[in-house]
Amino acid sequence: MDIVSALRTFLRVAETGSFSAAAIDLGLTQPAVSRQVSALEAHLNTRLLHRSTSALAVTAEGEQMIPMARKVVDAVDALGEATCGDGGTVSGKVRMSLPAPLGIYMSDRLPRLLQSHPAMTVELIFREEPSDLVGEGIDLEVRLGAVSDGSLICRRIGWTTAFLVAAPSYLEMRGAPETPDAICSHECVCYSRAGESRIWAFSNGAEETQVRISPRLTANNSVAVHRAVLAGSGLAVLSHILVGADVEAGRLVKLMPAFPPSRLPINVVYPSRRNIPLRVRTVLDFLVDAVHQDAEMASAS
């Protein structure tokens, strides 16, 4: 038995929750995937997956195996890349989790990277809250604001830029707030990110003001909030990535330019600095470069 291949297969089954999905990702048949996992279980003398006709779940022993299996697979990948030198082929799958606006920004640019590396694939996961990187098999994750998990490698790659916006149709009915204090009398639409849906922060460069709002509409995805605001539902704080073109076209109006929403650091986190596979380093470098190409995100002021 090729134990590294078996570990790789087990990880993909655990990540996808499906033998058939793992088979598609790995370019194998479903019976071949099942046989590899069964052989691994026999080799380790322990059950890694619970199977039934309608569901599949990782056992407690399987959960304990996941981080160890990932270390083995990543180390073998790194060894292979090291022996290839600078001419090595970038191959394999990279799973990257991002907030929706940055995910949209990257989805416009990633095809160029994939064209340069035909053997590599990228899976984008749009997520507003932190993930269990190791447990979910996520290679890279972008998080906004402070990162409290000291077990992760954290690298700041830029800064958020957001606008307080509303549709002209809403402003015709309710007028525009001129100061943060005036926001409380308006309809507010916001996306709930890590429990921060009821507080908006603004800064004029010298002081920061926090406004507690009572939104009538919330969503855990900023794209949904964007569409609601375009429809005239009220005020919203949204990334320049989502609303920049709408502001230029007059579909949305940028409010309180002298007191914009406070900026947050854009951090990319990953489990370990050691044995980072070439495929992950390649996507990380591309992500950093893409963020730095946007003047709003690259500037700290």
C-alpha positions in Angstrom: 0.0 0.0 0.0 1.2 3.5 -0.8 0.5 5.1 2.5 1.0 8.6 1.4 -1.5 8.2 -1.4 -3.9 6.6 1.1 -3.5 9.5 3.5 -4.1 12.0 0.7 -7.2 10.1 -0.3 -8.5 9.9 3.3 -7.9 13.7 3.7 -9.9 14.5 0.6 -12.8 12.2 1.6 -12.8 13.9 5.1 -12.8 17.4 3.5 -15.5 16.7 1.0 -17.6 14.3 3.1 -18.1 12.1 0.1 -16.3 9.2 -1.6 -17.6 10.3 -5.0 -16.6 13.9 -4.6 -13.1 12.9 -3.5 -12.8 10.5 -6.5 -13.6 13.4 -8.9 -11.0 15.7 -7.2 -8.3 12.9 -7.2 -9.0 11.6 -10.7 -9.9 8.1 -9.4 -12.9 5.9 -9.4 -15.1 5.7 -6.3 -14.3 2.1 -5.7 -10.6 2.9 -5.8 -11.1 5.7 -3.2 -13.0 3.3 -1.0 -10.4 0.6 -1.3 -7.6 3.1 -0.4 -9.4 4.3 2.8 -10.2 0.7 3.8 -6.6 -0.3 3.3 -5.4 2.6 5.4 -7.9 1.6 8.2 -6.6 -2.0 8.1 -3.0 -0.8 8.2 -3.7 1.5 11.2 -6.1 -1.1 12.8 -8.7 1.6 13.4 -11.9 3.0 11.8 -11.4 6.4 10.4 -14.9 6.9 8.8 -18.4 5.9 9.7 -20.3 4.8 6.6 -24.0 4.3 5.9 -26.1 4.2 2.8 -27.0 7.8 3.1 -24.2 9.5 5.1 -20.5 9.5 5.8 -18.8 11.0 9.0 -15.3 11.1 10.3 -14.8 9.1 13.6 -13.1 10.5 16.6 -9.9 8.6 15.6 -10.2 10.0 12.1 -10.4 13.6 13.5 -7.2 12.9 15.4 -5.6 11.6 12.3 -6.4 14.6 10.1 -3.7 17.0 11.3 -1.0 14.2 11.4 -2.0 13.0 7.9 -1.8 16.6 6.6 1.7 17.1 8.0 2.9 13.9 6.3 1.3 14.8 2.9 2.6 18.4 3.1 6.1 17.2 4.0 6.2 14.7 1.1 4.9 17.4 -1.3 7.6 19.8 -0.1 10.3 17.2 -0.5 9.2 16.6 -4.1 9.2 20.3 -4.8 12.7 20.7 -3.3 14.2 18.0 -5.5 12.6 19.6 -8.6 14.5 22.9 -8.0 13.3 26.1 -9.7 12.0 24.2 -12.6 9.5 22.1 -10.6 5.9 22.0 -11.8 3.3 23.7 -9.6 0.5 21.1 -9.2 -2.3 20.1 -6.8 -5.2 21.8 -5.3 -5.2 24.9 -3.0 -8.3 25.7 -0.9 -8.5 29.3 0.0 -11.2 31.0 2.2 -11.9 34.7 1.8 -14.6 37.3 2.6 -17.0 37.6 -0.3 -15.7 41.0 -1.7 -12.1 39.9 -1.8 -13.2 36.5 -3.2 -14.9 38.3 -6.1 -11.8 40.4 -6.6 -9.6 37.4 -6.8 -12.0 35.4 -9.0 -11.4 38.0 -11.7 -7.7 37.5 -11.5 -7.1 33.8 -10.7 -7.7 32.6 -14.3 -4.4 34.2 -15.2 -2.6 32.2 -12.5 -4.3 29.0 -13.6 -3.3 29.6 -17.2 0.4 29.8 -16.0 0.1 26.5 -14.0 -2.1 24.0 -15.9 -1.5 21.3 -13.2 -2.8 23.4 -10.4 -6.4 24.0 -9.2 -7.9 26.5 -6.8 -11.0 26.2 -4.7 -12.4 29.5 -3.4 -14.6 29.4 -0.2 -16.5 32.6 0.5 -16.7 32.9 4.3 -17.0 35.8 6.6 -16.0 34.1 9.8 -12.8 32.2 10.8 -12.5 28.5 9.8 -10.9 25.5 11.4 -8.0 25.5 8.9 -6.6 22.1 9.7 -9.9 20.3 10.3 -11.4 21.6 7.1 -8.2 21.3 5.0 -8.0 25.0 4.1 -4.6 26.1 3.0 -5.0 29.8 3.2 -7.6 32.1 4.8 -8.0 35.9 4.6 -9.3 37.4 7.9 -10.2 41.0 8.5 -9.1 42.6 11.7 -7.1 41.2 14.5 -6.2 37.5 14.6 -6.3 36.1 18.0 -5.2 32.5 17.3 -1.5 32.4 18.1 -1.1 28.9 16.6 -1.5 30.3 13.1 1.0 32.1 10.9 -0.4 35.6 10.3 0.7 38.0 7.6 -0.8 41.4 7.0 -1.2 42.1 3.3 -3.3 45.2 3.1 -6.1 47.3 4.5 -9.9 47.3 4.0 -11.5 50.3 2.4 -15.3 50.7 2.9 -17.9 53.3 2.0 -21.1 54.3 3.7 -23.5 54.2 0.8 -27.2 54.4 -0.1 -29.3 54.4 -3.3 -30.5 57.7 -4.7 -34.1 56.5 -4.3 -33.6 56.0 -0.6 -31.9 59.4 -0.1 -34.8 61.2 -2.0 -37.1 59.9 0.8 -34.9 60.1 3.9 -32.1 62.5 3.1 -28.4 61.9 3.8 -26.7 61.7 7.2 -24.0 64.3 7.6 -22.4 62.9 10.8 -22.2 59.4 12.4 -24.7 60.5 15.1 -27.4 61.0 12.4 -27.2 57.4 11.2 -29.4 56.2 14.1 -32.4 57.8 12.5 -32.0 55.9 9.2 -32.8 52.5 7.9 -29.6 50.4 8.0 -28.7 47.2 6.2 -25.6 45.3 7.3 -23.9 42.0 7.0 -23.1 40.1 10.2 -19.4 39.4 10.4 -18.2 37.7 13.6 -21.1 39.3 15.7 -20.3 42.9 14.7 -23.6 43.5 12.8 -24.9 46.1 15.2 -21.9 48.4 15.5 -20.4 50.6 12.7 -17.1 52.4 13.3 -16.1 55.6 11.6 -12.8 57.6 11.7 -11.8 61.1 10.5 -8.2 60.3 11.0 -8.0 61.8 14.4 -10.8 60.1 16.3 -13.0 57.0 15.9 -16.7 57.0 16.6 -18.8 53.9 17.0 -22.5 53.9 16.1 -24.9 51.3 17.5 -27.5 50.6 14.9 -30.8 48.6 14.9 -30.8 47.0 11.4 -34.1 45.8 10.0 -32.2 43.6 7.5 -29.0 41.7 8.1 -27.2 39.0 6.1 -24.0 37.0 6.6 -22.9 37.8 3.1 -22.0 41.3 1.9 -23.1 40.5 -1.7 -26.7 40.1 -0.5 -26.4 43.4 1.5 -25.1 45.1 -1.7 -28.1 44.0 -3.7 -30.5 45.1 -0.9 -28.9 48.6 -0.8 -29.1 48.9 -4.6 -32.8 48.3 -4.2 -33.2 51.2 -1.9 -33.4 49.5 1.5 -31.3 51.9 3.4 -27.7 52.7 4.4 -24.9 50.1 4.3 -21.1 50.0 5.0 -19.6 48.0 2.1 -16.2 47.3 0.5 -15.0 49.5 -2.3 -14.6 46.3 -4.3 -18.4 45.9 -4.3 -19.6 49.4 -4.6 -16.9 51.4 -6.4 -18.4 51.0 -9.9 -21.9 51.8 -8.5 -20.7 55.0 -7.0 -19.0 56.0 -10.2 -22.2 55.2 -12.2 -24.5 57.0 -9.8 -26.4 53.9 -8.7 -25.1 54.4 -5.2 -24.0 57.6 -3.3 -21.0 57.7 -1.0 -22.0 59.4 2.2 -20.0 61.3 4.9 -16.6 61.3 2.9 -15.0 63.3 5.7 -15.9 60.5 8.3 -15.4 57.2 6.4 -15.8 53.7 7.9 -12.7 52.7 10.0 -10.2 50.5 8.2 -9.2 47.0 9.2 -6.0 45.1 8.5 -6.3 42.4 5.8 -4.5 39.3 7.2 -3.8 36.0 5.5 -3.4 33.1 7.9 -2.1 29.5 7.4 -1.3 26.7 9.8 2.5 26.5 9.5 5.6 28.3 8.2 7.4 25.0 7.6 6.9 22.7 4.7 4.6 25.0 2.8 3.9 23.3 -0.5 4.9 25.1 -3.7 1.2 25.2 -4.8 0.3 27.1 -1.6 3.3 29.4 -1.8 2.4 30.2 -5.4 -1.2 31.1 -4.6 -0.1 33.1 -1.5 2.4 35.2 -3.6 -0.3 35.8 -6.2 -2.8 36.9 -3.5 -0.4 39.3 -2.0 0.5 40.8 -5.4 -3.1 41.1 -6.4 -4.0 43.0 -3.2 -1.0 45.3 -3.6 -2.1 46.2 -7.1 -5.3 47.8 -5.7 -4.3 51.3 -4.5 -7.1 51.4 -1.8 -6.0 48.1 -0.2 -2.3 48.7 -0.5 -2.3 52.1 1.2 -2.4 52.2 5.0 -3.7 55.8 5.0 
